[in-house]
Amino acid sequence: MREQAKSISAFAANPLRARMLIRELERKCLEVKPVDDGERFDRFEHLNHFIERHQKTFVLPRRPFFRWRNGEALPNLTTRKLIDGLFSERIGSKWGGRGIDDPEQTLMVALDLISLSNAPNNHETLAEAEAILAKVNAAVRDLIPKIPNLDKPKFSSYRGGKALGSLVQRKPSRYANLAGRRVVAYPYITDRISPYDTVSPLCAVLMYLIKPNNKTVLPADLAQTLLLDFISGVIAAYILMLHRNPTEFQTGGLVVDLYRLVYQLFLCGGTEWNVKKSELIKEVFYNRFSGLPVETEQLKSRIGLLESLFDNHMRKAGISSAELTKFVESIDPSSFNKVIKWWSG
């Protein structure tokens, strides 16, 4: 994984990282030291009083603080490490650095990769895309029994081959604190999807987000976590597809459809239910997942819930999902010439 850089413009999601870091710092500070009723609240002074009382290690500089909070600059490595020491959770490293240790970090890296500002057709981009797909797939297989084991997947346009099996060291599931008992897979997943298809775990997640089975109720925290990993995994699969078989972008395929869905629902900034979105959902779900028993109104309701979950996540950065495009302009899969130009460099 590429290291974080000093420049806010080095990676597309850096403004989001900076905004999330400072807002998470504020939130945790207020949890420990709430504002008294009637107290005049100055967030900058309040944070520094908290830091002085609990650590006495450093003082936040005023002008840089508000630049960080607005996503105009990123705290340097020294400041991030000092912030790490304030709480049990190392939020400076989590939000300021780059990594795929948890779904929130992973999404930021995926947004780096799919942004128009990224120069994608290179070894580093592909390595990060494969690492994301491997991490997400391994976590989903741990959560959902009967998802095919992909230690030796076959090669095709968007499969990572042996690389996917070797990229992930087996660690406790990233959903362990949220999931409770493991989720049982739909028979549809194991019956209809190729056991060698590295996209099958992503499809499994989508099915559970749309219609949990009778034995499974997904808590909101787990649903949001799975949604973030689904978005990240689809972005990674789309990038790998463009590398291994760019003609699939022209002819269509499962990964193309999944990315079209992700782009339209979460990345392009439009949250209203319009004709274009409605037609796309019908096309993808009724063509690709025809065996999934979901009525039209139920499907629409579940999609709306997913959009709300994503919007709630983006509000950690002080923005709505509709404002996401101001920070990260993601590749539009319907703009064929733009995609080819972007991918070809």
Solvent accessible surface area in square Angstrom, and as a share of the most:
residue,aa,sasa,rsa
1,M,94,0.42
2,R,51,0.19
3,E,150,0.67
4,Q,27,0.12
5,A,41,0.32
6,K,193,0.82
7,S,55,0.36
8,I,41,0.21
9,S,94,0.61
10,A,46,0.36
11,F,25,0.10
12,A,15,0.12
13,A,0,0.00
14,N,0,0.00
15,P,24,0.15
16,L,0,0.00
17,R,4,0.01
18,A,0,0.00
19,R,27,0.10
20,M,2,0.01
21,L,0,0.00
22,I,0,0.00
23,R,44,0.16
24,E,16,0.07
25,L,0,0.00
26,E,16,0.07
27,R,110,0.40
28,K,30,0.13
29,C,0,0.00
30,L,60,0.30
31,E,107,0.48
32,V,82,0.47
33,K,42,0.18
34,P,85,0.53
35,V,47,0.27
36,D,99,0.51
37,D,151,0.78
38,G,90,0.86
39,E,72,0.32
40,R,231,0.84
41,F,83,0.35
42,D,59,0.31
43,R,83,0.30
44,F,13,0.05
45,E,68,0.31
46,H,10,0.05
47,L,3,0.01
48,N,17,0.09
49,H,98,0.44
50,F,3,0.01
51,I,0,0.00
52,E,102,0.46
53,R,159,0.58
54,H,83,0.37
55,Q,69,0.31
56,K,160,0.68
57,T,72,0.42
58,F,30,0.12
59,V,112,0.64
60,L,1,0.01
61,P,62,0.39
62,R,117,0.43
63,R,174,0.63
64,P,48,0.30
65,F,0,0.00
66,F,73,0.30
67,R,88,0.32
68,W,17,0.06
69,R,40,0.15
70,N,73,0.37
71,G,8,0.08
72,E,85,0.38
73,A,18,0.14
74,L,16,0.08
75,P,1,0.00
76,N,91,0.46
77,L,101,0.50
78,T,91,0.53
79,T,19,0.11
80,R,21,0.08
81,K,122,0.52
82,L,61,0.30
83,I,0,0.00
84,D,13,0.07
85,G,46,0.44
86,L,16,0.08
87,F,34,0.14
88,S,122,0.79
89,E,63,0.28
90,R,144,0.52
91,I,0,0.00
92,G,0,0.00
93,S,36,0.23
94,K,35,0.15
95,W,3,0.01
96,G,0,0.00
97,G,14,0.14
98,R,27,0.10
99,G,11,0.11
100,I,20,0.10
101,D,107,0.55
102,D,37,0.19
103,P,12,0.07
104,E,24,0.11
105,Q,20,0.09
106,T,0,0.00
107,L,0,0.00
108,M,2,0.01
109,V,0,0.00
110,A,0,0.00
111,L,0,0.00
112,D,4,0.02
113,L,0,0.00
114,I,0,0.00
115,S,3,0.02
116,L,58,0.29
117,S,93,0.60
118,N,26,0.13
119,A,74,0.58
120,P,3,0.02
121,N,75,0.38
122,N,58,0.30
123,H,149,0.67
124,E,86,0.39
125,T,0,0.00
126,L,26,0.13
127,A,45,0.35
128,E,5,0.02
129,A,0,0.00
130,E,19,0.08
131,A,19,0.15
132,I,0,0.00
133,L,0,0.00
134,A,3,0.02
135,K,45,0.19
136,V,0,0.00
137,N,2,0.01
138,A,5,0.04
139,A,6,0.05
140,V,0,0.00
141,R,42,0.16
142,D,39,0.20
143,L,4,0.02
144,I,2,0.01
145,P,34,0.21
146,K,137,0.58
147,I,13,0.06
148,P,18,0.12
149,N,107,0.55
150,L,5,0.03
151,D,84,0.44
152,K,170,0.72
153,P,8,0.05
154,K,118,0.50
155,F,143,0.60
156,S,45,0.29
157,S,13,0.08
158,Y,21,0.08
159,R,39,0.14
160,G,3,0.03
161,G,0,0.00
162,K,154,0.65
163,A,36,0.28
164,L,12,0.06
165,G,35,0.34
166,S,91,0.59
167,L,82,0.41
168,V,27,0.16
169,Q,138,0.61
170,R,156,0.57
171,K,129,0.55
172,P,125,0.78
173,S,32,0.20
174,R,45,0.16
175,Y,1,0.00
176,A,62,0.48
177,N,150,0.77
178,L,60,0.30
179,A,21,0.16
180,G,68,0.66
181,R,223,0.82
182,R,143,0.52
183,V,7,0.04
184,V,65,0.38
185,A,7,0.06
186,Y,28,0.11
187,P,97,0.61
188,Y,34,0.13
189,I,0,0.00
190,T,56,0.32
191,D,110,0.57
192,R,154,0.56
193,I,22,0.11
194,S,50,0.32
195,P,75,0.47
196,Y,93,0.36
197,D,12,0.06
198,T,0,0.00
199,V,0,0.00
200,S,0,0.00
201,P,0,0.00
202,L,0,0.00
203,C,1,0.01
204,A,0,0.00
205,V,0,0.00
206,L,5,0.03
207,M,1,0.00
208,Y,1,0.00
209,L,1,0.00
210,I,0,0.00
211,K,47,0.20
212,P,33,0.20
213,N,25,0.13
214,N,157,0.80
215,K,178,0.75
216,T,17,0.10
217,V,135,0.78
218,L,22,0.11
219,P,66,0.41
220,A,69,0.53
221,D,93,0.48
222,L,3,0.01
223,A,7,0.05
224,Q,35,0.15
225,T,20,0.12
226,L,1,0.01
227,L,0,0.00
228,L,3,0.02
229,D,0,0.00
230,F,3,0.01
231,I,0,0.00
232,S,0,0.00
233,G,0,0.00
234,V,1,0.01
235,I,0,0.00
236,A,0,0.00
237,A,1,0.01
238,Y,0,0.00
239,I,0,0.00
240,L,1,0.01
241,M,0,0.00
242,L,0,0.00
243,H,82,0.37
244,R,86,0.31
245,N,51,0.26
246,P,56,0.35
247,T,74,0.43
248,E,19,0.08
249,F,17,0.07
250,Q,113,0.50
251,T,114,0.66
252,G,34,0.33
253,G,11,0.10
254,L,30,0.15
255,V,1,0.01
256,V,10,0.05
257,D,13,0.07
258,L,1,0.01
259,Y,0,0.00
260,R,65,0.24
261,L,2,0.01
262,V,0,0.00
263,Y,32,0.12
264,Q,18,0.08
265,L,10,0.05
266,F,5,0.02
267,L,0,0.00
268,C,37,0.22
269,G,18,0.17
270,G,21,0.20
271,T,68,0.39
272,E,107,0.48
273,W,82,0.29
274,N,54,0.27
275,V,116,0.67
276,K,125,0.53
277,K,1,0.00
278,S,25,0.16
279,E,96,0.43
280,L,14,0.07
281,I,4,0.02
282,K,90,0.38
283,E,71,0.32
284,V,0,0.00
285,F,7,0.03
286,Y,93,0.36
287,N,110,0.56
288,R,92,0.34
289,F,8,0.03
290,S,83,0.54
291,G,33,0.31
292,L,15,0.08
293,P,95,0.60
294,V,20,0.12
295,E,130,0.58
296,T,74,0.43
297,E,127,0.57
298,Q,74,0.33
299,L,5,0.03
300,K,81,0.34
301,S,74,0.47
302,R,53,0.19
303,I,0,0.00
304,G,28,0.27
305,L,75,0.38
306,L,3,0.01
307,E,22,0.10
308,S,55,0.35
309,L,15,0.07
310,F,1,0.00
311,D,26,0.13
312,N,86,0.44
313,H,1,0.00
314,M,0,0.00
315,R,139,0.51
316,K,75,0.32
317,A,0,0.00
318,G,41,0.40
319,I,7,0.04
320,S,18,0.11
321,S,7,0.04
322,A,46,0.35
323,E,61,0.27
324,L,0,0.00
325,T,53,0.31
326,K,154,0.65
327,F,54,0.23
328,V,1,0.00
329,E,97,0.44
330,S,6,0.04
331,I,0,0.00
332,D,37,0.19
333,P,11,0.07
334,S,81,0.52
335,S,37,0.24
336,F,82,0.34
337,N,119,0.61
338,K,96,0.41
339,V,0,0.00
340,I,57,0.29
341,K,156,0.66
342,W,19,0.07
343,W,18,0.06
344,S,77,0.49
345,G,94,0.91
